[in-house]
Amino acid sequence: MATRKVGSAGRFGVRYGKTIRQRIVDVEKKQRKLQKCPYCHRLMVKRISLGIWECKKCDSKFTNRAYFVE
Ligand SMILES: [Zn+2]
């Protein structure tokens, strides 16, 4: 059975299991959008690197979740 309905996580192949790949898809969907700044609440936050984020609006740099901002 070669049906792939997991989108961007299809590249990981079958060996990680479906649930884990579904989680990766969820994370990557969030990651691709601009994130919301916890200080000025605008969608202007870009990911600098793992867990480090920067808001283009109020210039704050902060740490948060590795792949998206809570
Ligand atoms: Zn901000």
N, CA, C, O and the ligand as a Tripos MOL2 file, in Angstrom:
@<TRIPOS>MOLECULE
protein
  281   279    71     0     0
PROTEIN
NO_CHARGES

@<TRIPOS>ATOM
      1 N           0.8400   -1.1930    0.0000 N.3       1 MET1
      2 CA          0.0000    0.0000    0.0000 C.3       1 MET1
      3 C           0.8780    1.2470    0.0000 C.2       1 MET1
      4 O           1.7040    1.4400    0.8920 O.2       1 MET1
      5 N           0.6890    2.0790   -1.0000 N.am      2 ALA2
      6 CA          1.5880    3.2140   -1.1300 C.3       2 ALA2
      7 C           0.8690    4.5450   -0.9770 C.2       2 ALA2
      8 O           1.3730    5.5880   -1.3950 O.2       2 ALA2
      9 N          -0.2880    4.5000   -0.3850 N.am      3 THR3
     10 CA         -1.0500    5.7380   -0.2610 C.3       3 THR3
     11 C          -0.3610    6.6840    0.7320 C.2       3 THR3
     12 O          -0.0340    6.3060    1.8570 O.2       3 THR3
     13 N          -0.1550    7.9070    0.2840 N.am      4 ARG4
     14 CA          0.4570    8.9080    1.1620 C.3       4 ARG4
     15 C          -0.5450   10.0210    1.4120 C.2       4 ARG4
     16 O          -0.8730   10.7920    0.5100 O.2       4 ARG4
     17 N          -1.0220   10.0970    2.6330 N.am      5 LYS5
     18 CA         -1.9220   11.2220    2.9190 C.3       5 LYS5
     19 C          -1.3830   12.0810    4.0490 C.2       5 LYS5
     20 O          -2.1450   12.7190    4.7750 O.2       5 LYS5
     21 N          -0.0820   12.0930    4.1900 N.am      6 VAL6
     22 CA          0.5010   12.8530    5.2930 C.3       6 VAL6
     23 C           1.2160   14.1080    4.8170 C.2       6 VAL6
     24 O           1.9080   14.7540    5.6040 O.2       6 VAL6
     25 N           1.0640   14.4670    3.5430 N.am      7 GLY7
     26 CA          1.5980   15.7270    3.0490 C.3       7 GLY7
     27 C           3.0940   15.8300    3.1690 C.2       7 GLY7
     28 O           3.8240   14.9470    2.7170 O.2       7 GLY7
     29 N           3.5600   16.9130    3.7800 N.am      8 SER8
     30 CA          4.9750   17.2340    3.7570 C.3       8 SER8
     31 C           5.8400   16.2080    4.4780 C.2       8 SER8
     32 O           7.0490   16.1550    4.2530 O.2       8 SER8
     33 N           5.2470   15.4050    5.3310 N.am      9 ALA9
     34 CA          6.0510   14.4280    6.0650 C.3       9 ALA9
     35 C           6.2300   13.1380    5.2730 C.2       9 ALA9
     36 O           6.8590   12.1980    5.7590 O.2       9 ALA9
     37 N           5.6890   13.0820    4.0710 N.am     10 GLY10
     38 CA          5.8460   11.9010    3.2490 C.3      10 GLY10
     39 C           7.2910   11.5640    2.9840 C.2      10 GLY10
     40 O           7.6370   10.4040    2.7620 O.2      10 GLY10
     41 N           8.1440   12.5880    3.0090 N.am     11 ARG11
     42 CA          9.5600   12.3830    2.7400 C.3      11 ARG11
     43 C          10.2420   11.5280    3.8030 C.2      11 ARG11
     44 O          11.3370   11.0170    3.5690 O.2      11 ARG11
     45 N           9.6260   11.3660    4.9460 N.am     12 PHE12
     46 CA         10.2460   10.5530    5.9860 C.3      12 PHE12
     47 C          10.0230    9.0600    5.7760 C.2      12 PHE12
     48 O          10.5840    8.2300    6.4920 O.2      12 PHE12
     49 N           9.2010    8.7300    4.7910 N.am     13 GLY13
     50 CA          8.9700    7.3200    4.5370 C.3      13 GLY13
     51 C           8.0860    6.6930    5.5990 C.2      13 GLY13
     52 O           7.4770    7.3980    6.4040 O.2      13 GLY13
     53 N           8.0150    5.3810    5.6020 N.am     14 VAL14
     54 CA          7.0540    4.7310    6.4840 C.3      14 VAL14
     55 C           7.6530    4.3590    7.8380 C.2      14 VAL14
     56 O           6.9190    3.9790    8.7510 O.2      14 VAL14
     57 N           8.9440    4.4600    7.9780 N.am     15 ARG15
     58 CA          9.5420    3.8250    9.1470 C.3      15 ARG15
     59 C           9.3140    4.5420   10.4680 C.2      15 ARG15
     60 O           9.6090    3.9870   11.5270 O.2      15 ARG15
     61 N           8.7930    5.7710   10.4280 N.am     16 TYR16
     62 CA          8.5520    6.4460   11.7010 C.3      16 TYR16
     63 C           7.1460    6.2240   12.2340 C.2      16 TYR16
     64 O           6.8390    6.6000   13.3650 O.2      16 TYR16
     65 N           6.2990    5.6190   11.4280 N.am     17 GLY17
     66 CA          4.9380    5.3950   11.8980 C.3      17 GLY17
     67 C           4.0370    6.5700   11.5750 C.2      17 GLY17
     68 O           4.4970    7.7050   11.4430 O.2      17 GLY17
     69 N           2.7680    6.2920   11.4520 N.am     18 LYS18
     70 CA          1.8420    7.2950   10.9580 C.3      18 LYS18
     71 C           1.5910    8.4170   11.9630 C.2      18 LYS18
     72 O           1.5090    9.5860   11.5860 O.2      18 LYS18
     73 N           1.4710    8.0660   13.2160 N.am     19 THR19
     74 CA          1.1400    9.0700   14.2110 C.3      19 THR19
     75 C           2.2160   10.1310   14.3090 C.2      19 THR19
     76 O           1.9200   11.3240   14.3730 O.2      19 THR19
     77 N           3.4590    9.6960   14.3200 N.am     20 ILE20
     78 CA          4.5610   10.6330   14.4340 C.3      20 ILE20
     79 C           4.6370   11.5310   13.2110 C.2      20 ILE20
     80 O           4.8900   12.7310   13.3210 O.2      20 ILE20
     81 N           4.4140   10.9370   12.0460 N.am     21 ARG21
     82 CA          4.4530   11.7670   10.8440 C.3      21 ARG21
     83 C           3.3130   12.7760   10.8330 C.2      21 ARG21
     84 O           3.4790   13.8980   10.3560 O.2      21 ARG21
     85 N           2.1530   12.3800   11.3590 N.am     22 GLN22
     86 CA          1.0420   13.3170   11.4330 C.3      22 GLN22
     87 C           1.4150   14.4930   12.3220 C.2      22 GLN22
     88 O           1.0510   15.6370   12.0460 O.2      22 GLN22
     89 N           2.1310   14.2030   13.3720 N.am     23 ARG23
     90 CA          2.5610   15.2720   14.2770 C.3      23 ARG23
     91 C           3.5140   16.2250   13.5670 C.2      23 ARG23
     92 O           3.4410   17.4420   13.7390 O.2      23 ARG23
     93 N           4.4010   15.6580   12.7730 N.am     24 ILE24
     94 CA          5.3410   16.4960   12.0310 C.3      24 ILE24
     95 C           4.5960   17.4230   11.0700 C.2      24 ILE24
     96 O           4.9440   18.5950   10.9310 O.2      24 ILE24
     97 N           3.5750   16.8880   10.4150 N.am     25 VAL25
     98 CA          2.7800   17.7090    9.5010 C.3      25 VAL25
     99 C           2.1450   18.8740   10.2510 C.2      25 VAL25
    100 O           2.1680   20.0070    9.7710 O.2      25 VAL25
    101 N           1.5870   18.6080   11.4090 N.am     26 ASP26
    102 CA          0.9660   19.6620   12.2000 C.3      26 ASP26
    103 C           1.9600   20.7500   12.5570 C.2      26 ASP26
    104 O           1.6760   21.9410   12.4220 O.2      26 ASP26
    105 N           3.1370   20.3240   13.0160 N.am     27 VAL27
    106 CA          4.1690   21.2760   13.4100 C.3      27 VAL27
    107 C           4.6100   22.1060   12.2150 C.2      27 VAL27
    108 O           4.7690   23.3220   12.3220 O.2      27 VAL27
    109 N           4.8040   21.4570   11.0910 N.am     28 GLU28
    110 CA          5.3020   22.1970    9.9310 C.3      28 GLU28
    111 C           4.2720   23.1640    9.3810 C.2      28 GLU28
    112 O           4.6320   24.1980    8.8200 O.2      28 GLU28
    113 N           3.0220   22.8480    9.5310 N.am     29 LYS29
    114 CA          1.9820   23.7890    9.1190 C.3      29 LYS29
    115 C           2.0550   25.0610    9.9430 C.2      29 LYS29
    116 O           1.9530   26.1660    9.4100 O.2      29 LYS29
    117 N           2.2320   24.8970   11.2370 N.am     30 LYS30
    118 CA          2.3290   26.0640   12.1120 C.3      30 LYS30
    119 C           3.5970   26.8420   11.8240 C.2      30 LYS30
    120 O           3.6120   28.0730   11.8290 O.2      30 LYS30
    121 N           4.6550   26.0960   11.5720 N.am     31 GLN31
    122 CA          5.9720   26.7080   11.4060 C.3      31 GLN31
    123 C           6.0270   27.6000   10.1800 C.2      31 GLN31
    124 O           6.7350   28.6060   10.1820 O.2      31 GLN31
    125 N           5.2980   27.2540    9.1450 N.am     32 ARG32
    126 CA          5.3980   27.9710    7.8910 C.3      32 ARG32
    127 C           4.7550   29.3550    7.9680 C.2      32 ARG32
    128 O           5.1460   30.2660    7.2380 O.2      32 ARG32
    129 N           3.7850   29.5080    8.8360 N.am     33 LYS33
    130 CA          3.1310   30.8120    8.9600 C.3      33 LYS33
    131 C           3.9880   31.7390    9.8110 C.2      33 LYS33
    132 O           4.8640   31.2990   10.5560 O.2      33 LYS33
    133 N           3.7110   33.0410    9.6790 N.am     34 LEU34
    134 CA          4.3190   33.9670   10.6150 C.3      34 LEU34
    135 C           3.6690   33.7470   11.9730 C.2      34 LEU34
    136 O           2.4760   33.4630   12.0730 O.2      34 LEU34
    137 N           4.4680   33.8830   12.9970 N.am     35 GLN35
    138 CA          3.9580   33.6110   14.3290 C.3      35 GLN35
    139 C           3.5500   34.8980   15.0220 C.2      35 GLN35
    140 O           3.9260   35.9990   14.6220 O.2      35 GLN35
    141 N           2.7700   34.7180   16.0700 N.am     36 LYS36
    142 CA          2.2350   35.8740   16.7730 C.3      36 LYS36
    143 C           3.1570   36.2890   17.9120 C.2      36 LYS36
    144 O           3.6040   35.4600   18.7050 O.2      36 LYS36
    145 N           3.4280   37.5700   17.9740 N.am     37 CYS37
    146 CA          4.3190   38.0870   19.0110 C.3      37 CYS37
    147 C           3.6030   38.1240   20.3610 C.2      37 CYS37
    148 O           2.4970   38.6560   20.4580 O.2      37 CYS37
    149 N           4.2150   37.5710   21.3920 N.am     38 PRO38
    150 CA          3.5730   37.5800   22.7090 C.3      38 PRO38
    151 C           3.5950   38.9580   23.3700 C.2      38 PRO38
    152 O           2.9350   39.1650   24.3890 O.2      38 PRO38
    153 N           4.3480   39.9000   22.7990 N.am     39 TYR39
    154 CA          4.4420   41.2360   23.3980 C.3      39 TYR39
    155 C           3.4940   42.2170   22.7290 C.2      39 TYR39
    156 O           2.7200   42.8980   23.4020 O.2      39 TYR39
    157 N           3.5550   42.2920   21.3840 N.am     40 CYS40
    158 CA          2.6950   43.2640   20.7060 C.3      40 CYS40
    159 C           1.5370   42.5850   19.9770 C.2      40 CYS40
    160 O           0.6910   43.2650   19.3960 O.2      40 CYS40
    161 N           1.4920   41.2710   20.0000 N.am     41 HIS41
    162 CA          0.3820   40.4860   19.4440 C.3      41 HIS41
    163 C           0.1660   40.6750   17.9490 C.2      41 HIS41
    164 O          -0.9530   40.5440   17.4520 O.2      41 HIS41
    165 N           1.2330   40.9820   17.2450 N.am     42 ARG42
    166 CA          1.1170   41.0510   15.7970 C.3      42 ARG42
    167 C           1.7670   39.8360   15.1600 C.2      42 ARG42
    168 O           2.6780   39.2340   15.7280 O.2      42 ARG42
    169 N           1.2990   39.4910   13.9970 N.am     43 LEU43
    170 CA          1.8570   38.3310   13.2990 C.3      43 LEU43
    171 C           3.1130   38.7260   12.5390 C.2      43 LEU43
    172 O           3.1540   38.6970   11.3090 O.2      43 LEU43
    173 N           4.1240   39.0910   13.2910 N.am     44 MET44
    174 CA          5.3500   39.5740   12.6700 C.3      44 MET44
    175 C           6.5770   38.8300   13.1650 C.2      44 MET44
    176 O           7.6970   39.3220   13.0280 O.2      44 MET44
    177 N           6.3850   37.6700   13.7280 N.am     45 VAL45
    178 CA          7.5000   36.9650   14.3470 C.3      45 VAL45
    179 C           8.0880   35.9340   13.3870 C.2      45 VAL45
    180 O           7.3870   35.0850   12.8370 O.2      45 VAL45
    181 N           9.3850   36.0420   13.2130 N.am     46 LYS46
    182 CA         10.1020   35.0840   12.3750 C.3      46 LYS46
    183 C          11.0040   34.2080   13.2180 C.2      46 LYS46
    184 O          11.5240   34.6440   14.2440 O.2      46 LYS46
    185 N          11.1860   32.9910   12.7910 N.am     47 ARG47
    186 CA         12.0510   32.0760   13.5280 C.3      47 ARG47
    187 C          13.4960   32.3170   13.1060 C.2      47 ARG47
    188 O          13.8250   32.2280   11.9230 O.2      47 ARG47
    189 N          14.3510   32.6200   14.0660 N.am     48 ILE48
    190 CA         15.7710   32.8260   13.7900 C.3      48 ILE48
    191 C          16.4930   31.4910   13.7470 C.2      48 ILE48
    192 O          17.1820   31.1730   12.7780 O.2      48 ILE48
    193 N          16.3300   30.7320   14.7860 N.am     49 SER49
    194 CA         16.8340   29.3670   14.7960 C.3      49 SER49
    195 C          16.0090   28.5780   15.7960 C.2      49 SER49
    196 O          14.9840   29.0570   16.2820 O.2      49 SER49
    197 N          16.4440   27.3960   16.0960 N.am     50 LEU50
    198 CA         15.6550   26.5050   16.9390 C.3      50 LEU50
    199 C          15.2770   27.1790   18.2590 C.2      50 LEU50
    200 O          16.1400   27.4180   19.1040 O.2      50 LEU50
    201 N          14.0170   27.4780   18.4320 N.am     51 GLY51
    202 CA         13.5500   28.0380   19.6910 C.3      51 GLY51
    203 C          13.8000   29.5210   19.8760 C.2      51 GLY51
    204 O          13.4430   30.0870   20.9090 O.2      51 GLY51
    205 N          14.4130   30.1620   18.8820 N.am     52 ILE52
    206 CA         14.6840   31.5990   18.9920 C.3      52 ILE52
    207 C          13.8740   32.3550   17.9450 C.2      52 ILE52
    208 O          13.9030   32.0210   16.7610 O.2      52 ILE52
    209 N          13.1620   33.3610   18.3900 N.am     53 TRP53
    210 CA         12.2180   34.0730   17.5400 C.3      53 TRP53
    211 C          12.4640   35.5670   17.6230 C.2      53 TRP53
    212 O          12.9410   36.0740   18.6390 O.2      53 TRP53
    213 N          12.1360   36.2660   16.5510 N.am     54 GLU54
    214 CA         12.3020   37.7170   16.5560 C.3      54 GLU54
    215 C          11.0770   38.3740   15.9620 C.2      54 GLU54
    216 O          10.5750   37.9580   14.9170 O.2      54 GLU54
    217 N          10.6000   39.4060   16.6400 N.am     55 CYS55
    218 CA          9.4430   40.1550   16.1620 C.3      55 CYS55
    219 C           9.9170   41.3400   15.3370 C.2      55 CYS55
    220 O          10.7290   42.1470   15.7900 O.2      55 CYS55
    221 N           9.3920   41.4300   14.1100 N.am     56 LYS56
    222 CA          9.8050   42.5160   13.2240 C.3      56 LYS56
    223 C           9.1640   43.8390   13.6220 C.2      56 LYS56
    224 O           9.6150   44.9100   13.2170 O.2      56 LYS56
    225 N           8.1170   43.7480   14.4130 N.am     57 LYS57
    226 CA          7.3590   44.9570   14.7480 C.3      57 LYS57
    227 C           7.9590   45.6720   15.9540 C.2      57 LYS57
    228 O           8.2450   46.8680   15.8980 O.2      57 LYS57
    229 N           8.1470   44.9330   17.0370 N.am     58 CYS58
    230 CA          8.6200   45.5920   18.2490 C.3      58 CYS58
    231 C          10.0630   45.2050   18.5630 C.2      58 CYS58
    232 O          10.5800   45.5450   19.6270 O.2      58 CYS58
    233 N          10.7180   44.4880   17.6320 N.am     59 ASP59
    234 CA         12.1420   44.1740   17.7580 C.3      59 ASP59
    235 C          12.4960   43.3240   18.9650 C.2      59 ASP59
    236 O          13.6540   43.3060   19.3820 O.2      59 ASP59
    237 N          11.5500   42.6350   19.5210 N.am     60 SER60
    238 CA         11.9100   41.7930   20.6530 C.3      60 SER60
    239 C          12.3670   40.4260   20.1560 C.2      60 SER60
    240 O          11.8270   39.8610   19.2060 O.2      60 SER60
    241 N          13.3580   39.9390   20.8250 N.am     61 LYS61
    242 CA         13.8690   38.6130   20.5280 C.3      61 LYS61
    243 C          13.6020   37.7490   21.7420 C.2      61 LYS61
    244 O          13.8870   38.1480   22.8700 O.2      61 LYS61
    245 N          13.0650   36.5890   21.5190 N.am     62 PHE62
    246 CA         12.7100   35.7730   22.6650 C.3      62 PHE62
    247 C          12.8230   34.2980   22.3230 C.2      62 PHE62
    248 O          12.9060   33.9110   21.1580 O.2      62 PHE62
    249 N          12.8240   33.4940   23.3610 N.am     63 THR63
    250 CA         12.8370   32.0520   23.1530 C.3      63 THR63
    251 C          11.4410   31.5130   23.3860 C.2      63 THR63
    252 O          10.6890   32.0250   24.2150 O.2      63 THR63
    253 N          11.1160   30.4950   22.6580 N.am     64 ASN64
    254 CA          9.8010   29.8770   22.8070 C.3      64 ASN64
    255 C           9.9470   28.4380   22.3610 C.2      64 ASN64
    256 O          11.0480   27.8880   22.3840 O.2      64 ASN64
    257 N           8.8670   27.8320   21.9620 N.am     65 ARG65
    258 CA          8.9190   26.4780   21.4450 C.3      65 ARG65
    259 C           9.8560   26.4150   20.2450 C.2      65 ARG65
    260 O          10.0710   27.4120   19.5560 O.2      65 ARG65
    261 N          10.4020   25.2440   20.0100 N.am     66 ALA66
    262 CA         11.4090   25.0900   18.9650 C.3      66 ALA66
    263 C          10.8420   25.3660   17.5680 C.2      66 ALA66
    264 O          11.5330   25.9400   16.7270 O.2      66 ALA66
    265 N           9.6080   24.9690   17.3160 N.am     67 TYR67
    266 CA          9.1130   25.0240   15.9420 C.3      67 TYR67
    267 C           7.9440   25.9680   15.7380 C.2      67 TYR67
    268 O           7.5920   26.2600   14.5950 O.2      67 TYR67
    269 N           7.3350   26.4530   16.8030 N.am     68 PHE68
    270 CA          6.2920   27.4500   16.6500 C.3      68 PHE68
    271 C           6.1510   28.1970   17.9600 C.2      68 PHE68
    272 O           6.6740   27.7670   18.9880 O.2      68 PHE68
    273 N           5.4510   29.3040   17.9220 N.am     69 VAL69
    274 CA          5.2840   30.1170   19.1180 C.3      69 VAL69
    275 C           3.9490   29.7860   19.7620 C.2      69 VAL69
    276 O           2.9270   29.6840   19.0830 O.2      69 VAL69
    277 N           3.9650   29.6230   21.0510 N.am     70 GLU70
    278 CA          2.7310   29.3100   21.7600 C.3      70 GLU70
    279 C           1.9570   30.5640   22.0650 C.2      70 GLU70
    280 O           0.8830   30.4970   22.6620 O.2      70 GLU70
    281 ZN          6.2150   42.1930   18.7910 Zn       71 ZN71
@<TRIPOS>BOND
     1     1     2 1
     2     2     3 1
     3     3     4 2
     4     3     5 am
     5     5     6 1
     6     6     7 1
     7     7     8 2
     8     7     9 am
     9     9    10 1
    10    10    11 1
    11    11    12 2
    12    11    13 am
    13    13    14 1
    14    14    15 1
    15    15    16 2
    16    15    17 am
    17    17    18 1
    18    18    19 1
    19    19    20 2
    20    19    21 am
    21    21    22 1
    22    22    23 1
    23    23    24 2
    24    23    25 am
    25    25    26 1
    26    26    27 1
    27    27    28 2
    28    27    29 am
    29    29    30 1
    30    30    31 1
    31    31    32 2
    32    31    33 am
    33    33    34 1
    34    34    35 1
    35    35    36 2
    36    35    37 am
    37    37    38 1
    38    38    39 1
    39    39    40 2
    40    39    41 am
    41    41    42 1
    42    42    43 1
    43    43    44 2
    44    43    45 am
    45    45    46 1
    46    46    47 1
    47    47    48 2
    48    47    49 am
    49    49    50 1
    50    50    51 1
    51    51    52 2
    52    51    53 am
    53    53    54 1
    54    54    55 1
    55    55    56 2
    56    55    57 am
    57    57    58 1
    58    58    59 1
    59    59    60 2
    60    59    61 am
    61    61    62 1
    62    62    63 1
    63    63    64 2
    64    63    65 am
    65    65    66 1
    66    66    67 1
    67    67    68 2
    68    67    69 am
    69    69    70 1
    70    70    71 1
    71    71    72 2
    72    71    73 am
    73    73    74 1
    74    74    75 1
    75    75    76 2
    76    75    77 am
    77    77    78 1
    78    78    79 1
    79    79    80 2
    80    79    81 am
    81    81    82 1
    82    82    83 1
    83    83    84 2
    84    83    85 am
    85    85    86 1
    86    86    87 1
    87    87    88 2
    88    87    89 am
    89    89    90 1
    90    90    91 1
    91    91    92 2
    92    91    93 am
    93    93    94 1
    94    94    95 1
    95    95    96 2
    96    95    97 am
    97    97    98 1
    98    98    99 1
    99    99   100 2
   100    99   101 am
   101   101   102 1
   102   102   103 1
   103   103   104 2
   104   103   105 am
   105   105   106 1
   106   106   107 1
   107   107   108 2
   108   107   109 am
   109   109   110 1
   110   110   111 1
   111   111   112 2
   112   111   113 am
   113   113   114 1
   114   114   115 1
   115   115   116 2
   116   115   117 am
   117   117   118 1
   118   118   119 1
   119   119   120 2
   120   119   121 am
   121   121   122 1
   122   122   123 1
   123   123   124 2
   124   123   125 am
   125   125   126 1
   126   126   127 1
   127   127   128 2
   128   127   129 am
   129   129   130 1
   130   130   131 1
   131   131   132 2
   132   131   133 am
   133   133   134 1
   134   134   135 1
   135   135   136 2
   136   135   137 am
   137   137   138 1
   138   138   139 1
   139   139   140 2
   140   139   141 am
   141   141   142 1
   142   142   143 1
   143   143   144 2
   144   143   145 am
   145   145   146 1
   146   146   147 1
   147   147   148 2
   148   147   149 am
   149   149   150 1
   150   150   151 1
   151   151   152 2
   152   151   153 am
   153   153   154 1
   154   154   155 1
   155   155   156 2
   156   155   157 am
   157   157   158 1
   158   158   159 1
   159   159   160 2
   160   159   161 am
   161   161   162 1
   162   162   163 1
   163   163   164 2
   164   163   165 am
   165   165   166 1
   166   166   167 1
   167   167   168 2
   168   167   169 am
   169   169   170 1
   170   170   171 1
   171   171   172 2
   172   171   173 am
   173   173   174 1
   174   174   175 1
   175   175   176 2
   176   175   177 am
   177   177   178 1
   178   178   179 1
   179   179   180 2
   180   179   181 am
   181   181   182 1
   182   182   183 1
   183   183   184 2
   184   183   185 am
   185   185   186 1
   186   186   187 1
   187   187   188 2
   188   187   189 am
   189   189   190 1
   190   190   191 1
   191   191   192 2
   192   191   193 am
   193   193   194 1
   194   194   195 1
   195   195   196 2
   196   195   197 am
   197   197   198 1
   198   198   199 1
   199   199   200 2
   200   199   201 am
   201   201   202 1
   202   202   203 1
   203   203   204 2
   204   203   205 am
   205   205   206 1
   206   206   207 1
   207   207   208 2
   208   207   209 am
   209   209   210 1
   210   210   211 1
   211   211   212 2
   212   211   213 am
   213   213   214 1
   214   214   215 1
   215   215   216 2
   216   215   217 am
   217   217   218 1
   218   218   219 1
   219   219   220 2
   220   219   221 am
   221   221   222 1
   222   222   223 1
   223   223   224 2
   224   223   225 am
   225   225   226 1
   226   226   227 1
   227   227   228 2
   228   227   229 am
   229   229   230 1
   230   230   231 1
   231   231   232 2
   232   231   233 am
   233   233   234 1
   234   234   235 1
   235   235   236 2
   236   235   237 am
   237   237   238 1
   238   238   239 1
   239   239   240 2
   240   239   241 am
   241   241   242 1
   242   242   243 1
   243   243   244 2
   244   243   245 am
   245   245   246 1
   246   246   247 1
   247   247   248 2
   248   247   249 am
   249   249   250 1
   250   250   251 1
   251   251   252 2
   252   251   253 am
   253   253   254 1
   254   254   255 1
   255   255   256 2
   256   255   257 am
   257   257   258 1
   258   258   259 1
   259   259   260 2
   260   259   261 am
   261   261   262 1
   262   262   263 1
   263   263   264 2
   264   263   265 am
   265   265   266 1
   266   266   267 1
   267   267   268 2
   268   267   269 am
   269   269   270 1
   270   270   271 1
   271   271   272 2
   272   271   273 am
   273   273   274 1
   274   274   275 1
   275   275   276 2
   276   275   277 am
   277   277   278 1
   278   278   279 1
   279   279   280 2
@<TRIPOS>SUBSTRUCTURE
     1 MET1         2 RESIDUE 1 A MET
     2 ALA2         6 RESIDUE 1 A ALA
     3 THR3        10 RESIDUE 1 A THR
     4 ARG4        14 RESIDUE 1 A ARG
     5 LYS5        18 RESIDUE 1 A LYS
     6 VAL6        22 RESIDUE 1 A VAL
     7 GLY7        26 RESIDUE 1 A GLY
     8 SER8        30 RESIDUE 1 A SER
     9 ALA9        34 RESIDUE 1 A ALA
    10 GLY10       38 RESIDUE 1 A GLY
    11 ARG11       42 RESIDUE 1 A ARG
    12 PHE12       46 RESIDUE 1 A PHE
    13 GLY13       50 RESIDUE 1 A GLY
    14 VAL14       54 RESIDUE 1 A VAL
    15 ARG15       58 RESIDUE 1 A ARG
    16 TYR16       62 RESIDUE 1 A TYR
    17 GLY17       66 RESIDUE 1 A GLY
    18 LYS18       70 RESIDUE 1 A LYS
    19 THR19       74 RESIDUE 1 A THR
    20 ILE20       78 RESIDUE 1 A ILE
    21 ARG21       82 RESIDUE 1 A ARG
    22 GLN22       86 RESIDUE 1 A GLN
    23 ARG23       90 RESIDUE 1 A ARG
    24 ILE24       94 RESIDUE 1 A ILE
    25 VAL25       98 RESIDUE 1 A VAL
    26 ASP26      102 RESIDUE 1 A ASP
    27 VAL27      106 RESIDUE 1 A VAL
    28 GLU28      110 RESIDUE 1 A GLU
    29 LYS29      114 RESIDUE 1 A LYS
    30 LYS30      118 RESIDUE 1 A LYS
    31 GLN31      122 RESIDUE 1 A GLN
    32 ARG32      126 RESIDUE 1 A ARG
    33 LYS33      130 RESIDUE 1 A LYS
    34 LEU34      134 RESIDUE 1 A LEU
    35 GLN35      138 RESIDUE 1 A GLN
    36 LYS36      142 RESIDUE 1 A LYS
    37 CYS37      146 RESIDUE 1 A CYS
    38 PRO38      150 RESIDUE 1 A PRO
    39 TYR39      154 RESIDUE 1 A TYR
    40 CYS40      158 RESIDUE 1 A CYS
    41 HIS41      162 RESIDUE 1 A HIS
    42 ARG42      166 RESIDUE 1 A ARG
    43 LEU43      170 RESIDUE 1 A LEU
    44 MET44      174 RESIDUE 1 A MET
    45 VAL45      178 RESIDUE 1 A VAL
    46 LYS46      182 RESIDUE 1 A LYS
    47 ARG47      186 RESIDUE 1 A ARG
    48 ILE48      190 RESIDUE 1 A ILE
    49 SER49      194 RESIDUE 1 A SER
    50 LEU50      198 RESIDUE 1 A LEU
    51 GLY51      202 RESIDUE 1 A GLY
    52 ILE52      206 RESIDUE 1 A ILE
    53 TRP53      210 RESIDUE 1 A TRP
    54 GLU54      214 RESIDUE 1 A GLU
    55 CYS55      218 RESIDUE 1 A CYS
    56 LYS56      222 RESIDUE 1 A LYS
    57 LYS57      226 RESIDUE 1 A LYS
    58 CYS58      230 RESIDUE 1 A CYS
    59 ASP59      234 RESIDUE 1 A ASP
    60 SER60      238 RESIDUE 1 A SER
    61 LYS61      242 RESIDUE 1 A LYS
    62 PHE62      246 RESIDUE 1 A PHE
    63 THR63      250 RESIDUE 1 A THR
    64 ASN64      254 RESIDUE 1 A ASN
    65 ARG65      258 RESIDUE 1 A ARG
    66 ALA66      262 RESIDUE 1 A ALA
    67 TYR67      266 RESIDUE 1 A TYR
    68 PHE68      270 RESIDUE 1 A PHE
    69 VAL69      274 RESIDUE 1 A VAL
    70 GLU70      278 RESIDUE 1 A GLU
    71 ZN71       281 GROUP 0 **** ****
